[in-house]
Amino acid sequence: MYPYKGYNWRGISWQYIFEKLTTYLYQDLANGTGEDPLLKQKVDANELGLKTGRGFFDWGGGGDAGKQIVADRDKALLELLKKDQEQ
């Protein structure tokens, strides 16, 4: 289930754009260059993860709840960066 959890955290729309670029750029480097049909279905349905409150997971309607999840994530990442810089 991991890649889909990551898609939700980053934002499905970002992941879809990234996948389009890699499909184009890596078509000569790998055999699997097709679109992810499940990802396309989510984008088409405007189920973009935290941004819209629904994606591969239900984020409780998005909006303020989604903003708080992102703020908590960013705070945790910044704390890790600070600890890393101290070492």
Helices and strands as residue ranges (DSSP letters): H 2-10, H 12-25, H 37-44, H 63-86
